[in-house]
Structure formats: C-alpha cells, structure tokens
Amino acid sequence: MIFGNGHFAKSPVQSQKYIWLAEYYDGTFLTEYDLENRKTNSFYDIDKNKLIRFGLIGCGNQIYFDVANGIFNINHDRIMISYVTKDTEYPLTGRTLLYNDIIQFKEATAEANLLTKGKSEGRMHSSIVTHAIGYKKAMDLAGVNIHFQTILHLPLDQPAYVQIKISSSQDLNGKLIVRMNGLVASEIEAPLKANMAGIINWTP
C-alpha cells in the first residue's frame, strides 16, 4: 500500500512540489515521475481497470481518493458528499461504484521580459501554481440520473478547496451535505434545474 504509507509523501523532482500517483490492486503503482530514476510517465498510461487509488504526493502530504467509493482522503481526513432533498438522500460518494473516470491537470503562470536584450532575450519562465485531481461519474439514484464531478484543487501557498459540479435529469430542491470523518461539515443550499449544472467550491 502506497497511500497511507508516510514514506511516500515527497516529490522526487525539484521542478514540481507535487506529482500524481496511481495505485493498483496488485500492489504496483505508477507515478508521474519515477521515484528512483525520475523518468516521466504519461497520465494516459494509467490502467484504469486496475486502479484502486489516485492522488497526489508532495510536501509531506498524501491527497487521494478511493476508486471503489469516490471518498477523498486528505492527510487521513475522509470527505464524503451527498445531495439531500426533503424526502431523499442521494449519496454521491461512499457507494460501491467505480469512480475511475479520473481527472488530473495543472494550472501554471508564465512570465517573459520581452524588452531584455542578450542571451535571455525572449526567455519565458513558467511555474505551476495549482495541482488538481478528481473524477466524474454518472449514476442512477432512486430513479434520478445524476452527473457528478468533484475536483480537489491544491493551490500552492493557499488553502485547498473542492469544486463540486452536479446536474440532474429532473428539478431537485435540496442541499449538498459534506461530511468529514463521518460528521457533517457543511450544508449548502443547492437547488437544481433539470439538465443544468451547478458548481460549488468548498474549502475543508
């Protein structure tokens, strides 16, 4: 097991504070940069059929989600999400479904001094400012088709936040319930119009 093992919490390359890590059911794993030789691996080489956990390691942190239930784990804090109406609770995570339609991207800034002359003329410097991981999932819950996407954003030197995007095949008047370690952390009013997506950013 890689995630949950504190020895794997540092990026092997200086150019990135965090790297993605895909953990497989057979005990093997794939990292964005090989932990020994620092060779680059492609996100598209991840075997989603073998995937059990996906996340980021770096700066002493492990941030990932379990593919079997969609629950995020941020340094041992477990985050679960539900949509609740007056009559029904629709659990968006914590179900025995495969959440393996994974998402990973980075946001970067670039700076260039176009007026500088000499060897550095036109040279551009870029840096990663945000790492993001998550997944999307379509599900049928109590006769309602729900499309759910959650992405954890990890801006450098700023608090992490979870972006939750949800749409429904029918109008729903309810709220998002976010639980941390089994306890309700937030209740967010979130009425939905049929086939229209709503987006909410939540800070743990």
Backbone hydrogen bonds in HBPLUS format (Angstrom, degrees):
<---DONOR---> <-ACCEPTOR-->    atom                        ^
c    i                          cat <-CA-CA->   ^        H-A-AA   ^      H-
h    n   atom  resd res      DA  || num        DHA   H-A  angle D-A-AA Bond
n    s   type  num  typ     dist DA aas  dist angle  dist       angle   num
A0005-ASN N   A0002-ILE O   3.02 MM   3  5.44 155.8  2.08 131.5 133.7     1
A0008-PHE N   A0005-ASN O   3.07 MM   3  6.03 168.7  2.08 131.0 133.5     2
A0060-GLY N   A0009-ALA O   2.76 MM  51  4.64 139.5  1.92 170.2 167.2     3
A0019-ILE N   A0057-ILE O   3.08 MM  38  5.74 152.6  2.15 154.2 161.6     4
A0057-ILE N   A0019-ILE O   3.03 MM  38  5.74 154.1  2.10 158.1 165.9     5
A0032-GLU N   A0020-TRP O   3.01 MM  12  5.39 156.0  2.06 155.2 152.3     6
A0021-LEU N   A0055-GLY O   2.82 MM  34  5.48 148.7  1.91 147.5 149.9     7
A0055-GLY N   A0021-LEU O   3.07 MM  34  5.48 154.8  2.14 149.0 156.6     8
A0022-ALA N   A0030-LEU O   2.78 MM   8  5.16 173.9  1.78 163.4 165.6     9
A0030-LEU N   A0022-ALA O   2.86 MM   8  5.16 155.8  1.91 147.6 155.7    10
A0023-GLU N   A0053-ARG O   2.91 MM  30  5.14 174.8  1.91 153.3 154.8    11
A0052-ILE N   A0023-GLU O   2.85 MM  29  5.88 169.5  1.86 164.5 161.0    12
A0053-ARG N   A0023-GLU O   3.36 MM  30  5.14 161.2  2.39 136.9 137.1    13
A0024-TYR N   A0028-THR O   2.92 MM   4  5.44 167.7  1.93 159.2 157.2    14
A0027-GLY N   A0024-TYR O   3.22 MM   3  5.72 159.0  2.27 117.6 118.8    15
A0025-TYR N   A0050-LYS O   2.98 MM  25  5.85 147.5  2.09 155.2 164.3    16
A0041-ASN N   A0032-GLU O   2.84 MM   9  5.03 162.6  1.87 141.8 142.3    17
A0034-ASP N   A0039-LYS O   2.80 MM   5  5.09 161.8  1.83 142.4 147.7    18
A0038-ARG N   A0034-ASP O   2.94 MM   4  4.37 134.8  2.15 118.5 125.7    19
A0045-ASP N   A0042-SER O   3.00 MM   3  5.31 161.2  2.03 109.5 115.4    20
A0046-ILE N   A0043-PHE O   3.27 MM   3  5.78 167.2  2.28 113.0 116.3    21
A0050-LYS N   A0047-ASP O   3.16 MM   3  5.66 151.2  2.24 112.0 119.6    22
A0067-VAL N   A0052-ILE O   2.87 MM  15  5.03 165.3  1.90 131.0 135.1    23
A0054-PHE N   A0065-PHE O   3.19 MM  11  5.74 155.3  2.26 152.3 159.8    24
A0065-PHE N   A0054-PHE O   2.96 MM  11  5.74 149.0  2.05 147.5 154.2    25
A0056-LEU N   A0063-ILE O   2.64 MM   7  5.21 155.3  1.70 156.9 163.8    26
A0063-ILE N   A0056-LEU O   2.99 MM   7  5.21 170.7  1.99 154.6 157.3    27
A0058-GLY N   A0061-ASN O   3.16 MM   3  5.34 150.9  2.25 144.8 146.6    28
A0061-ASN N   A0058-GLY O   2.83 MM   3  5.34 162.7  1.86 119.9 126.0    29
A0075-ASN N   A0062-GLN O   3.13 MM  13  5.59 163.9  2.15 168.6 166.2    30
A0064-TYR N   A0073-ASN O   3.07 MM   9  5.39 163.0  2.10 146.4 150.7    31
A0073-ASN N   A0064-TYR O   2.66 MM   9  5.39 159.9  1.70 172.0 169.0    32
A0066-ASP N   A0071-ILE O   3.10 MM   5  5.63 153.0  2.18 143.7 147.4    33
A0069-ASN N   A0066-ASP O   3.29 MM   3  5.76 153.4  2.37 108.7 115.4    34
A0070-GLY N   A0066-ASP O   2.70 MM   4  5.32 144.2  1.82 160.1 167.4    35
A0099-TYR N   A0067-VAL O   2.79 MM  32  4.79 175.0  1.79 151.7 153.1    36
A0094-GLY N   A0069-ASN O   2.73 MM  25  4.62 160.5  1.76 148.4 149.3    37
A0072-PHE N   A0079-ILE O   3.34 MM   7  5.12 143.6  2.48 146.8 144.7    38
A0079-ILE N   A0072-PHE O   2.85 MM   7  5.12 158.4  1.89 142.2 148.4    39
A0074-ILE N   A0077-ASP O   2.83 MM   3  5.04 162.3  1.86 146.1 146.5    40
A0077-ASP N   A0074-ILE O   3.06 MM   3  5.04 164.3  2.08 108.7 113.4    41
A0181-ASN N   A0078-ARG O   2.79 MM 103  5.01 159.3  1.83 146.2 152.6    42
A0080-MET N   A0179-ARG O   2.90 MM  99  5.10 162.0  1.93 147.6 153.4    43
A0179-ARG N   A0080-MET O   2.82 MM  99  5.10 168.3  1.84 150.4 154.5    44
A0092-LEU N   A0081-ILE O   3.01 MM  11  5.62 140.2  2.17 134.3 145.7    45
A0093-THR N   A0081-ILE O   3.19 MM  12  5.60 133.3  2.42 164.2 158.4    46
A0082-SER N   A0177-ILE O   2.94 MM  95  5.13 153.0  2.01 146.3 154.3    47
A0177-ILE N   A0082-SER O   2.82 MM  95  5.13 168.2  1.84 146.8 150.4    48
A0083-TYR N   A0090-TYR O   2.88 MM   7  5.02 164.6  1.90 139.2 143.9    49
A0090-TYR N   A0083-TYR O   2.66 MM   7  5.02 175.5  1.66 163.2 163.7    50
A0084-VAL N   A0175-LYS O   2.85 MM  91  5.41 171.0  1.86 161.5 163.2    51
A0175-LYS N   A0084-VAL O   2.90 MM  91  5.41 151.9  1.98 143.2 150.6    52
A0085-THR N   A0088-THR O   2.78 MM   3  5.24 170.2  1.79 166.8 167.4    53
A0097-LEU N   A0095-ARG O   2.86 MM   2  5.52 136.6  2.05 102.7  90.0    54
A0136-LYS N   A0101-ASP O   3.15 MM  35  5.77 145.4  2.28 143.9 153.1    55
A0103-ILE N   A0134-GLY O   2.77 MM  31  4.94 153.4  1.84 132.4 128.6    56
A0134-GLY N   A0103-ILE O   2.97 MM  31  4.94 141.6  2.12 140.6 136.5    57
A0105-PHE N   A0132-ALA O   3.10 MM  27  5.42 158.8  2.15 140.7 144.9    58
A0132-ALA N   A0105-PHE O   2.96 MM  27  5.42 141.6  2.11 175.2 169.1    59
A0107-GLU N   A0130-THR O   2.91 MM  23  4.99 159.0  1.95 139.8 144.8    60
A0129-VAL N   A0107-GLU O   2.77 MM  22  5.74 160.5  1.80 147.5 154.4    61
A0130-THR N   A0107-GLU O   3.22 MM  23  4.99 152.4  2.30 140.8 137.8    62
A0109-THR N   A0127-SER O   2.92 MM  18  5.55 157.0  1.97 157.9 160.9    63
A0127-SER N   A0109-THR O   2.86 MM  18  5.55 150.9  1.95 156.0 164.5    64
A0111-GLU N   A0125-HIS O   2.72 MM  14  5.21 159.0  1.76 149.2 156.0    65
A0125-HIS N   A0111-GLU O   2.74 MM  14  5.21 169.0  1.75 159.9 162.2    66
A0116-THR N   A0113-ASN O   3.41 MM   3  5.74 163.2  2.44 107.0 111.8    67
A0121-GLU N   A0118-GLY O   3.12 MM   3  5.42 164.1  2.14 114.8 117.8    68
A0123-ARG N   A0120-SER O   2.99 MM   3  5.31 160.8  2.02 134.8 133.9    69
A0156-LEU N   A0129-VAL O   2.91 MM  27  5.57 164.8  1.94 147.4 150.3    70
A0131-HIS N   A0154-LEU O   3.23 MM  23  5.13 163.5  2.26 120.4 123.3    71
A0154-LEU N   A0131-HIS O   2.71 MM  23  5.13 157.0  1.77 166.5 171.7    72
A0133-ILE N   A0152-LEU O   3.11 MM  19  5.46 152.5  2.19 144.5 150.9    73
A0152-LEU N   A0133-ILE O   2.71 MM  19  5.46 155.3  1.77 178.4 169.5    74
A0135-TYR N   A0150-THR O   3.08 MM  15  5.86 150.8  2.16 152.2 159.5    75
A0150-THR N   A0135-TYR O   3.09 MM  15  5.86 154.6  2.15 161.5 169.5    76
A0137-LYS N   A0148-PHE O   2.71 MM  11  5.24 150.5  1.79 155.8 165.3    77
A0148-PHE N   A0137-LYS O   2.81 MM  11  5.24 169.8  1.82 156.3 159.9    78
A0139-MET N   A0146-ILE O   2.86 MM   7  5.37 160.5  1.89 155.9 162.6    79
A0146-ILE N   A0139-MET O   2.81 MM   7  5.37 171.0  1.82 167.3 169.8    80
A0141-LEU N   A0144-VAL O   2.88 MM   3  5.20 159.5  1.92 153.8 149.1    81
A0144-VAL N   A0141-LEU O   2.92 MM   3  5.20 158.7  1.97 113.4 120.6    82
A0169-SER N   A0145-ASN O   2.91 MM  24  5.22 130.6  2.15 146.9 159.0    83
A0147-HIS N   A0167-SER O   2.98 MM  20  5.24 158.6  2.03 139.3 146.3    84
A0167-SER N   A0147-HIS O   2.95 MM  20  5.24 149.2  2.04 147.2 154.5    85
A0149-GLN N   A0165-LYS O   2.79 MM  16  4.99 156.5  1.85 156.2 157.9    86
A0165-LYS N   A0149-GLN O   2.77 MM  16  4.99 169.3  1.78 160.5 161.9    87
A0151-ILE N   A0163-GLN O   2.95 MM  12  5.19 157.7  2.00 145.2 152.5    88
A0163-GLN N   A0151-ILE O   2.78 MM  12  5.19 172.8  1.79 156.5 155.1    89
A0153-HIS N   A0161-TYR O   2.78 MM   8  5.40 167.5  1.80 179.2 175.2    90
A0161-TYR N   A0153-HIS O   3.08 MM   8  5.40 157.1  2.13 145.0 151.9    91
A0158-GLN N   A0155-PRO O   3.41 MM   3  5.40 154.6  2.48 123.0 117.4    92
A0162-VAL N   A0202-TRP O   2.67 MM  40  5.08 170.0  1.68 156.3 156.9    93
A0202-TRP N   A0162-VAL O   2.73 MM  40  5.08 166.0  1.75 148.2 153.0    94
A0164-ILE N   A0200-ILE O   2.71 MM  36  5.18 172.9  1.72 164.3 165.1    95
A0200-ILE N   A0164-ILE O   2.84 MM  36  5.18 157.1  1.89 148.6 156.5    96
A0166-ILE N   A0198-GLY O   2.95 MM  32  5.46 158.8  2.00 153.7 160.4    97
A0198-GLY N   A0166-ILE O   2.88 MM  32  5.46 161.9  1.91 151.1 155.1    98
A0195-ASN N   A0168-SER O   2.68 MM  27  5.58 177.1  1.68 175.3 176.4    99
A0172-LEU N   A0192-LEU O   2.97 MM  20  5.05 159.6  2.02 134.9 140.7   100
A0192-LEU N   A0172-LEU O   2.72 MM  20  5.05 170.4  1.72 160.1 163.5   101
A0190-ALA N   A0174-GLY O   2.90 MM  16  5.70 161.9  1.93 142.0 143.9   102
A0176-LEU N   A0188-ILE O   2.79 MM  12  5.06 150.3  1.88 151.9 151.3   103
A0188-ILE N   A0176-LEU O   2.87 MM  12  5.06 166.2  1.89 150.1 154.8   104
A0178-VAL N   A0186-SER O   2.96 MM   8  5.19 169.2  1.97 149.9 153.4   105
A0185-ALA N   A0178-VAL O   2.73 MM   7  5.64 163.3  1.76 152.5 158.3   106
A0186-SER N   A0178-VAL O   3.19 MM   8  5.19 153.4  2.27 142.9 144.5   107
A0180-MET N   A0183-LEU O   2.78 MM   3  5.36 151.6  1.86 161.5 157.5   108
A0183-LEU N   A0180-MET O   3.13 MM   3  5.36 164.8  2.15 115.6 116.2   109
A0196-MET N   A0193-LYS O   3.09 MM   3  5.54 147.8  2.20 144.6 137.7   110
